[in-house]
Amino acid sequence: MCYVAASGCLATSLGDEMIVLHLESGVYYGLNPVAACVWRHLAVPMGLAELVAAVEDEFETAENDARSDVEALLATLCGHGLVTEVGVAAAVR
């Protein structure tokens, strides 16, 4: 499974954090540095392993810690409609 930022969102950096506006709901979301790292990689469909590797590289954290954090973050972002799950076939197009 791959993940990609929803098309109905606008984002801007604010230092090492990020602010995301969900256009349909009008709700703003503040992303901490780890979430902002993940968000930057979601401009194109990315798999969980790739996102975990990006967090590990940027924050020098252990894989198990990064994986559980990224999984929880993706669940939250998907729940708020900020990120969409896409199949692997859709990601390669």
N, C-alpha and C positions, 0 to 999 in steps of 0.2 A: 504494500500500500504506500502511496505517496501523498504528500500534502502540498497545498499551494494556497497562497493568500487569496481571499475572496476578491472578486473584481470590484465589489461595491465598497471598497475601503480606501481611504487616503491616509498616508502616514508621513510623519516628519520627525527628524531626529532632534532631540533636546539634550545636548551633551552626550552622555553615553546611554541615555534612555531614549524612548521613542513614544510618541503620541499617535494613536490610530483612531481615526473617525470612521465609524460604520455609517455610511451615508443613508441607508434605509431607515435605521432607527434614530439617527442623530446623536448616538451615544459616543463619547470619547473614552478611550482606554489608555491608561498609562502602562508602558512596558518597562520593566527593570532591565538592566544591562544584559542579562542572560536571555530574556524574552526578546529583546531588541536584536540580539545576535541571530536568534532563530528566525525572527521576522525578516531580516535582511536576506536570508537564504531562501525564503519562500516566494520570491518573485517568480521563480520557476518551480515546477513540481520537484520535490525532494523526498527521498525516503528517510525513515527514522534513523537508520545507521549513518547516513550522510549528515543529518542534523546533529546527531550526538557527536560525531567527529568534529564538526565545526565548533561546537561548544567546548569540547575537550581542548582543541587547538587554541581557542581564544582565552580560555579561563584556566587551563592547566589543571583540570579536575579528573578524578577517577571515572572510568567508563560507567561503572554501576551507578554512581551518583548522578552523572550527567544523563544517563538513559532514563532513570526514573523521573528526574526533573523535566526532561524534554517530553516524556510521555504524558505527564500531568499537565504540562503547559499546552500541548496539542489538544488534549481533551477539553481544556478550558476554552481555548481559542475556537475550536470547532463548536462547542456549546453556545458560544456567543455569535456564531456566524461569521467570524473573522477569517477562518481557515476552512478549506474544503478538502475532503479526502477524495483522491482520484486514483483510479486503477493504474497499474503499471503501463498498460497499453496506451492510456491517455497521456501519460507522462512522456512517452517517447515521441509523440507526434510533433 
